[in-house]
Amino acid sequence: MDPVTRVPGPIGQRALLITTLAVPLTGWTLHALTLHRRLAAERRDPLTGAQRRAAFEHRAQRLLARHRQDALLCLVDLDHFKSLNDTHGHAVGDAALAATGERLARWAGPHGVVGRLGGDEFAAATRVGTGAIEQHLQALVDALHEPVPTGAGPVAVAASVGAAVPDHLGIHALPALMRGADVSMYRTKHSGHYGWAEIEDLQTPTVNGRRRGRPGTALERAA
């Protein structure tokens, strides 16, 4: 007789019970892993690796609330991105976006957060040591101006950067800080220098959270 069938009753019953329970547990484990990966993919932009807007805002606000004395928020726009796409093609444009996401992540560090707000717009929140903010911002500008390697050779890129320092402004609410960073970025757009938000920048009228008058906004709908 087959030795498997001669296992004593109680032992055989326990083995069968364990095997029976393991099947649904394994199924639930795989389901949970799949669900986790799906949720992570929904929170993260696949091209750049940056968080999508909602996930970025949630994590950035938490970082700003926990680290009031040494937090830093930046907005970033790639300069002349449409021209880059038109001249070199969308594959090179995608390479520039992917490089920007990677450079921002490296700059923000493991405890920072990077978001892609849409198109060629990015945001990053991180912590900076006392007295090192200007050096940190200049390092970001330098990194974002490094040529992007492509199959056809390196391609020159540039980006505009606007910064908001919560401790300097005396405010830690993310929407106001993003408004200030946005205004300062456009004040120095295409200059090769970063912008620095001042308190009066926080009062700039906006449309749907964007500085009034910037592309994609309508003056008559100002909030």
N, C-alpha and C positions, 0 to 999 in steps of 0.2 A: 504494500500500500504506500502511496505517496507520503513521505515523511511530514510534509506540510500539514496534511490532514490529520496527523496523529498528535498534534500539539494538544496538551491537556486543556480541558474545557475552559477553566477560569483564565488561564494565560492567553489562550486563543481569543477569548471574548474581549479581554483588555486590549490586545493588539488590534483587533477589529475596530474597537471603539476609538482608539487613538488614531487609527488610519482614517476612520470616517470623519472624525473631528478635524483632522489636518487638512482635508480637502477643502472645506469651506473657509477655514482660516487662511490657507494659502491663497484662495480666491479673493478674499477680502484684502489681504496684504497687497496683492497685485493691483486690485482696484484702487486702494488707497494711494499706492505709488503713482499709478496712472493719473489719478485725480490731482495729486500734488504737482506732478509735472505739468499737467494742463493748466492749473491755476498759475503756476510760476511762468508759463509761456504767455498767459494772458496779461501778466503784470510786466513783462519784459519785452522790449522791442527786439525782434530777432536779428535785424541787420546790425545794430550798434551795440547791443547788449545792455543798453540803458533802460531804466524803468520807464514804463508808460506814465502819462501825466498823473493820473489818480494815485498810483502807487508811489510815485516820486513825492507828491505833495504830502501824502500821509507820513512817509518816512522823514522827509525834510522838516516838517513841523515838529515831529517828535525830537529830532536832533537839536533843533533850535531851542526847544523848551528845556531840554536837559543840559545844554551847554551854552548858557547865556553869555558867559564871559569870553569865549574864544571861538564862536561860530562865525562862519562866513558863507554868504550866498552869492552865486554868480549866475548870470545869464550869458549865453553865447550864441552868436549868429555867425554862420560861415559867410564870408564876403563874396559877392558876385557868384553865388552858387548856380544861378540859372545860366550864366555865361560859361561856367565850368562844364555843365551838362551839355550845352549846345556845342561847345568847342571840342570836347573830348569824348562825349558820349555818356550815357547813364551808368555804364559799368564803372567808369572812373568817378562819376559822382557818388555812386554807392561806396566805392573804396574810400573816398574822402569822408563820407558820413561814418563809416565803420572806424576809420582811423581817429576821427574826432571823439567818438564814444570811448574808444580804448584809451586815448590820451587823457580824457577827462576822468576816467575811472582810475588811472594810474596817479593822476594829480590829487584826486579826492582821497585816495587811500582806502584801506579796508573798512574804516569806520564811517566813511562819507557815503553820499548817495548821488547818483547821476540820473537825470531824466531826459528823455527826448520829448519835447513839448509838441513837436510837429514839424515836418519838413526838415529844414536845416537849423532849427532852433533847439537849443539844449539848456539845461540848468544843472547846477551842481551845488551841493551843500556839504561843508566839511568843517573840521576844527583846525585852527591855526594857533600856534604858540604866540604868546604876547611879544609884540615887537617884530613879528615876522610876516605880517600881512602883506606889506608892499612887495617883499621878496617873493612871497608865495604867488601873488598875482602876476608878477613879471615872469615867473617861471611858467605859469599857465599860458600867457601870451606867447612866450618863446616856443613852447611845445606845440601850440596850435598853428604856428607859422612854419613848422618843419615841412618840407616837401613830402608828399604822399607817394610811396612806392607803388607802381602799377606794372603790368606786363609790358607796357610801352615805355617804361622808364619813369623817373620821379616827376611828379606834377606839383607845381607851386600852389599853395593854398594860403588863405589868410582868414582870420576870424576877428570879430569884434566882441569885446568882453565888458560887461557891466557888473559892478560889485556892490553889495549892500552888507554893511557890518552892523549887526544888531546892537552890539555894545556901544558903538559910535552914535547910532541913531536913537538909541533908547527905546527901541521897539522890537518885539520878537514875533509878531504876527506875520505869517508867511505871505499872505496877499499883499500887504503893504511893502514888505521887503522886496518882493518880486517886482512891484511897480517901481520902486526906487532904482533897482538894478536895471530895469528895462530903460528907464529915462536916461540913466547915466551911460548905458551902452550906446544909445542913439546919439547922445551928445558927442561921443568920441568915435562914432562910426567911421570905419575905413582909415582911421588915423594910425593904426598900429600900436595904440596905447589903450590901456584899460580905463574905464570910467569908474568914478567913485561917487556913490549916491550921498547926497546931502539931505537934510531934513525937509527942505522945501520941495524936493523931488517927490516926496510921498504925497503931496497934495495935487499932483498932476491929474487932470481928468482922465478917466479910462473908459473904454468900451469893452464889455465882456472880459475885464481883467487885463486888457492890453492898452498901452498908451494911446490916447486919442491922437489921430493924425498919422499913425504908422500904417503901413500897407495892411489892408484887410479890415480897417475900421471905417465907420461912417461918422462924420462930425455931428450930424443931427441926432445921433443916438447916444450921445455922451452920457455917462453915468457919473 
